[in-house]
Amino acid sequence: MPRAPVHFGVTLPQIKRTWAEAHDAAVELEALGFDSLWVCDHLQGVPAPQLDILEAWTLLGAVAAVTSRVELGTLVTPPGFRPAAVLAKQAATVDAVAGGRVVVGLGSGWAEREFAAYGLPFPSVPERMEALAETAVLLRRLWTEERVTFSGRWVQADDAWCQPKPPRRLPLLVGGSGERLLLRVAAEHADIWNNTSTTQGELGHKIEVLRRHCAAVGRDPDEITVSQQCNVVLAADEDTAREALAKAARLYGPEVGAGLERHGIWGTPDQVIAAIERHIALGCRHFVMELFGRDTRIPARLFATEVLPAFR
């Protein structure tokens, strides 16, 4: 029996990059055969706020207009950045431009200073999780019902309309790895759950926790696609790959870089294929990759010619 397809998404250049660079990458990554393109949703650089960064949903709208096949998503949008009803309208509009290719990625948010800089409240973790769940509910209702009134603790709508409706059922991705609250929200609301790169080495355990939450809420865990956020370091030979790995570890810092060699996806094409297979064996069928390099199109070309065919 043929196995289920494996989905390979790639993050777009967005930080310290121009729209021209993002545009050119989007066009070529689609042509190379990748399945989706992703942007982060930050309003300023984190942790360096002075860095140039293109706003997520504006950027996705522009990318939607210059691509035709790839899915487009955020990894991830914190509900507190925008009123949930406004986010529903933004996502539906980008999906209309894209012709039904948007994946709405949601997370709780974590950079408190960023929220403060933009005058946004930053409640406690349990409160942000409650807001996340309420946002998921309101989004679904606005995308499917003619008019919506909703009165939550964090999310409100009063006879709100969202027209035009998305041309397909918009998938919801919930990103994060918190076992008690975040994975519970994912079990209840997500079509896709994305494990963070910082907990990549715990993927198997996190999947088991997600399955337990699914059992508790009466959800079939097979309805949720398991996704992994990952930094991918790829080179044609092992010596070059190790040099790039050392550079990546320094740039990503101890939180991400320290686990990259042990748990990440790096090396020659054959080594990268083997690492992907290890993730698949744990139950992951969806990858959101940050390809390491100043110009991500260079490793993307090698990935497309030497790695993608192993999974097609």
DOGUGU-524373 format. One line per field, with one value per residue (C-alpha): residue number from 1; residue in three letters; x, y, z. Coordinates in Angstrom, 3 decimals. Layout:
BEGIN
n: NUM:...
res: ALA:...
X: X:...
Y: Y:...
Z: Z:...
***
This chain:
BEGIN
n: 1:2:3:4:5:6:7:8:9:10:11:12:13:14:15:16:17:18:19:20:21:22:23:24:25:26:27:28:29:30:31:32:33:34:35:36:37:38:39:40:41:42:43:44:45:46:47:48:49:50:51:52:53:54:55:56:57:58:59:60:61:62:63:64:65:66:67:68:69:70:71:72:73:74:75:76:77:78:79:80:81:82:83:84:85:86:87:88:89:90:91:92:93:94:95:96:97:98:99:100:101:102:103:104:105:106:107:108:109:110:111:112:113:114:115:116:117:118:119:120:121:122:123:124:125:126:127:128:129:130:131:132:133:134:135:136:137:138:139:140:141:142:143:144:145:146:147:148:149:150:151:152:153:154:155:156:157:158:159:160:161:162:163:164:165:166:167:168:169:170:171:172:173:174:175:176:177:178:179:180:181:182:183:184:185:186:187:188:189:190:191:192:193:194:195:196:197:198:199:200:201:202:203:204:205:206:207:208:209:210:211:212:213:214:215:216:217:218:219:220:221:222:223:224:225:226:227:228:229:230:231:232:233:234:235:236:237:238:239:240:241:242:243:244:245:246:247:248:249:250:251:252:253:254:255:256:257:258:259:260:261:262:263:264:265:266:267:268:269:270:271:272:273:274:275:276:277:278:279:280:281:282:283:284:285:286:287:288:289:290:291:292:293:294:295:296:297:298:299:300:301:302:303:304:305:306:307:308:309:310:311:312
res: MET:PRO:ARG:ALA:PRO:VAL:HIS:PHE:GLY:VAL:THR:LEU:PRO:GLN:ILE:LYS:ARG:THR:TRP:ALA:GLU:ALA:HIS:ASP:ALA:ALA:VAL:GLU:LEU:GLU:ALA:LEU:GLY:PHE:ASP:SER:LEU:TRP:VAL:CYS:ASP:HIS:LEU:GLN:GLY:VAL:PRO:ALA:PRO:GLN:LEU:ASP:ILE:LEU:GLU:ALA:TRP:THR:LEU:LEU:GLY:ALA:VAL:ALA:ALA:VAL:THR:SER:ARG:VAL:GLU:LEU:GLY:THR:LEU:VAL:THR:PRO:PRO:GLY:PHE:ARG:PRO:ALA:ALA:VAL:LEU:ALA:LYS:GLN:ALA:ALA:THR:VAL:ASP:ALA:VAL:ALA:GLY:GLY:ARG:VAL:VAL:VAL:GLY:LEU:GLY:SER:GLY:TRP:ALA:GLU:ARG:GLU:PHE:ALA:ALA:TYR:GLY:LEU:PRO:PHE:PRO:SER:VAL:PRO:GLU:ARG:MET:GLU:ALA:LEU:ALA:GLU:THR:ALA:VAL:LEU:LEU:ARG:ARG:LEU:TRP:THR:GLU:GLU:ARG:VAL:THR:PHE:SER:GLY:ARG:TRP:VAL:GLN:ALA:ASP:ASP:ALA:TRP:CYS:GLN:PRO:LYS:PRO:PRO:ARG:ARG:LEU:PRO:LEU:LEU:VAL:GLY:GLY:SER:GLY:GLU:ARG:LEU:LEU:LEU:ARG:VAL:ALA:ALA:GLU:HIS:ALA:ASP:ILE:TRP:ASN:ASN:THR:SER:THR:THR:GLN:GLY:GLU:LEU:GLY:HIS:LYS:ILE:GLU:VAL:LEU:ARG:ARG:HIS:CYS:ALA:ALA:VAL:GLY:ARG:ASP:PRO:ASP:GLU:ILE:THR:VAL:SER:GLN:GLN:CYS:ASN:VAL:VAL:LEU:ALA:ALA:ASP:GLU:ASP:THR:ALA:ARG:GLU:ALA:LEU:ALA:LYS:ALA:ALA:ARG:LEU:TYR:GLY:PRO:GLU:VAL:GLY:ALA:GLY:LEU:GLU:ARG:HIS:GLY:ILE:TRP:GLY:THR:PRO:ASP:GLN:VAL:ILE:ALA:ALA:ILE:GLU:ARG:HIS:ILE:ALA:LEU:GLY:CYS:ARG:HIS:PHE:VAL:MET:GLU:LEU:PHE:GLY:ARG:ASP:THR:ARG:ILE:PRO:ALA:ARG:LEU:PHE:ALA:THR:GLU:VAL:LEU:PRO:ALA:PHE:ARG
X: 0.000:1.452:2.095:0.458:2.249:4.795:4.307:7.329:6.876:9.563:9.754:10.162:12.943:11.286:13.730:16.444:15.119:13.341:10.043:12.038:13.929:10.730:9.043:11.874:12.119:8.369:8.261:11.249:10.270:6.893:8.561:10.915:7.961:7.621:4.133:3.754:5.344:5.333:5.976:6.452:4.030:6.109:5.594:9.248:12.471:12.799:14.966:16.456:13.511:15.341:15.592:13.578:10.715:7.849:4.400:2.981:-0.516:0.383:3.270:1.062:-1.414:1.366:2.739:-0.757:-0.874:2.415:1.962:-0.688:-0.226:1.544:-0.325:0.420:0.520:1.666:3.868:2.251:-0.235:-0.877:-4.549:-3.594:-2.054:-5.431:-9.081:-10.137:-12.946:-10.472:-8.090:-10.934:-11.558:-7.852:-7.406:-10.541:-9.371:-5.895:-7.538:-9.735:-6.630:-4.907:-7.882:-8.153:-4.572:-4.307:-3.495:-4.136:-1.426:-2.227:-0.127:-0.248:2.556:5.605:7.598:6.159:8.259:6.874:3.290:4.137:5.840:2.642:0.325:-1.117:-2.086:-0.009:-2.017:-0.851:-0.237:-3.606:-5.381:-3.574:-4.567:-8.167:-7.920:-6.402:-9.316:-11.901:-10.175:-10.325:-14.042:-14.840:-12.730:-14.577:-17.947:-17.154:-15.879:-18.993:-21.969:-23.744:-23.500:-21.997:-22.403:-19.885:-19.196:-16.086:-13.777:-11.144:-12.929:-16.092:-18.193:-21.559:-23.570:-20.334:-20.231:-17.274:-17.858:-16.709:-16.388:-13.180:-13.474:-12.507:-12.602:-9.594:-7.228:-6.235:-2.697:-1.945:1.750:3.499:4.569:3.051:1.730:-0.982:-2.734:-1.445:-1.744:-5.217:-6.235:-4.678:-6.620:-9.858:-9.392:-6.408:-6.332:-2.533:-0.392:3.122:5.840:8.380:11.997:13.103:11.288:12.119:13.959:10.763:8.516:7.552:6.628:4.649:2.656:1.706:0.573:-1.506:-3.122:-4.048:-5.673:-7.573:-8.897:-9.972:-11.945:-13.323:-11.315:-9.760:-6.023:-5.700:-7.761:-4.780:-1.725:1.515:3.903:7.465:9.084:12.705:15.949:17.487:21.203:21.963:25.154:26.457:29.262:29.652:32.575:30.665:27.556:29.455:30.885:27.400:26.042:28.582:27.693:23.968:24.404:26.147:23.541:20.489:21.819:21.827:18.063:17.737:21.306:22.278:19.836:20.298:23.097:21.415:17.792:17.675:17.758:21.193:23.963:24.265:21.121:21.306:21.706:18.813:16.612:17.455:16.634:13.296:12.529:13.148:10.554:8.102:8.539:7.343:4.180:5.184:3.940:4.306:7.503:7.884:11.551:13.857:16.587:19.867:21.634:21.695:19.868:17.498:17.039:20.506:19.835:16.267:17.567:19.670:16.761:14.414:16.733:18.276:15.803:12.256:12.312:12.773:9.320:7.384
Y: 0.000:3.431:5.639:9.012:11.887:13.971:17.737:20.030:23.724:26.406:29.721:32.833:35.411:38.058:39.434:41.785:41.029:43.121:42.400:41.739:38.943:37.481:37.687:35.984:33.233:32.590:32.273:29.925:27.788:27.141:26.237:23.842:21.783:22.678:22.340:25.501:28.831:30.270:33.543:34.345:36.777:39.301:43.055:43.818:41.886:39.405:39.709:42.679:45.056:47.342:44.701:45.151:42.650:42.422:42.145:38.657:38.987:41.862:39.772:36.698:38.753:39.878:36.338:35.035:37.283:36.022:32.278:29.839:26.430:26.454:26.765:29.907:30.101:31.879:30.197:31.496:34.337:35.296:36.141:39.226:40.991:41.604:41.380:37.861:39.045:41.283:38.342:36.250:38.924:39.276:35.530:35.213:38.046:36.569:33.221:34.875:36.319:32.934:30.961:28.759:28.113:29.704:27.853:29.954:29.232:30.230:30.310:31.934:34.470:34.653:37.884:40.082:43.123:43.005:43.132:46.043:47.971:47.930:48.682:45.173:43.302:40.279:38.219:35.062:31.781:30.254:33.422:33.467:29.844:30.725:33.533:31.097:28.680:31.453:32.767:29.345:29.114:32.591:32.155:28.975:30.597:33.720:31.636:29.462:31.368:34.298:36.582:36.010:37.309:35.959:36.997:35.414:36.606:37.677:37.576:39.388:39.958:41.694:40.786:40.491:39.523:37.979:38.165:36.756:33.401:31.428:29.197:26.129:25.084:26.992:24.684:25.778:25.056:25.353:25.739:25.151:22.448:23.228:19.909:20.914:23.734:24.269:20.640:20.554:23.474:21.686:18.523:20.479:22.826:22.063:20.477:20.610:20.685:22.066:21.151:23.908:23.575:23.972:20.722:18.807:16.166:15.513:15.011:11.422:12.294:15.373:13.282:10.896:13.808:15.144:11.739:11.642:15.054:13.850:10.909:13.245:15.528:12.731:13.555:11.056:11.938:10.839:13.906:16.074:16.250:16.273:18.997:19.877:23.304:22.675:24.314:22.405:22.592:20.951:20.724:18.509:17.003:16.241:18.592:21.570:20.459:20.344:23.810:25.137:23.320:25.012:28.402:27.721:26.688:29.999:32.078:30.318:30.505:27.909:27.350:26.151:25.607:23.259:20.566:20.916:18.363:15.780:16.111:18.311:17.774:18.432:16.971:15.669:14.833:11.198:12.236:14.681:11.977:9.666:12.392:13.077:9.355:9.306:12.033:10.205:7.042:9.011:10.113:13.428:13.980:17.759:19.817:23.601:24.156:27.105:26.297:27.643:30.157:33.844:33.017:30.161:29.371:27.783:24.982:24.781:23.804:21.006:19.840:19.824:17.774:15.394:15.077:15.689:12.793:10.332:11.269:11.703
Z: 0.000:-0.907:2.070:2.575:0.855:2.720:2.658:2.391:3.129:3.144:5.005:2.887:3.364:5.520:8.107:6.806:3.338:0.707:-1.003:-4.180:-2.405:-0.965:-4.368:-6.228:-3.614:-3.671:-7.442:-7.600:-4.590:-6.190:-9.486:-7.676:-6.446:-2.761:-1.316:0.766:1.687:5.209:6.992:10.663:12.285:14.195:14.214:14.923:15.057:17.922:19.917:17.989:17.437:15.021:12.298:9.123:8.960:6.483:8.083:7.742:6.310:3.993:2.686:2.215:0.197:-2.112:-2.447:-3.173:-6.224:-7.722:-7.090:-8.271:-6.631:-3.257:0.024:2.048:5.829:8.966:11.566:13.693:14.262:17.905:18.443:20.454:17.448:15.771:16.770:15.828:13.556:11.686:11.316:9.888:7.264:6.424:5.995:3.873:1.632:1.136:0.410:-2.216:-3.876:-3.654:-4.946:-1.865:-0.719:2.744:5.981:9.072:11.627:15.203:18.366:21.761:21.250:23.489:22.964:25.722:24.783:21.247:22.524:24.817:22.015:19.979:22.879:22.977:26.157:27.102:29.590:31.354:29.521:30.550:29.458:26.102:25.588:26.305:23.743:21.252:21.636:21.369:18.240:16.579:17.276:15.963:12.830:11.894:12.484:10.471:7.566:7.444:8.893:7.266:10.301:13.719:17.230:19.718:23.284:24.735:27.443:24.912:21.570:20.536:17.450:17.158:14.065:12.055:8.391:6.571:2.845:0.529:2.217:1.690:-1.391:0.671:4.311:5.616:7.518:11.005:12.146:15.863:16.609:19.920:22.308:25.715:26.924:29.369:27.505:23.958:22.899:24.398:22.168:19.197:19.999:20.043:17.082:14.830:11.412:11.656:14.787:14.372:16.867:17.491:16.424:20.056:20.985:17.817:19.820:21.808:18.790:19.581:23.163:22.102:19.629:22.427:24.593:21.697:21.256:24.933:24.650:21.584:23.574:26.375:24.024:21.853:18.724:16.330:16.402:12.783:11.849:12.854:10.604:12.589:11.402:12.398:12.273:11.413:10.437:7.546:6.805:3.460:1.421:-1.362:0.748:4.446:5.143:3.766:5.646:8.948:8.359:7.658:10.718:12.986:11.516:11.894:15.536:16.265:14.453:15.867:19.407:22.186:22.381:18.777:17.680:20.508:19.427:15.696:15.352:17.603:16.530:13.455:9.718:8.301:6.167:2.641:0.659:1.788:5.434:5.152:3.619:6.533:9.083:7.422:7.462:11.234:11.677:9.438:11.507:14.537:12.729:11.112:7.549:7.258:7.425:7.590:6.817:7.179:4.683:6.004:3.799:2.908:-0.312:0.521:-3.144:-3.262:-0.740:-2.081:-5.520:-4.027:-1.857:-4.863:-7.062:-4.522:-1.617:-2.871:-5.379:-2.505:-1.207:-4.425
***
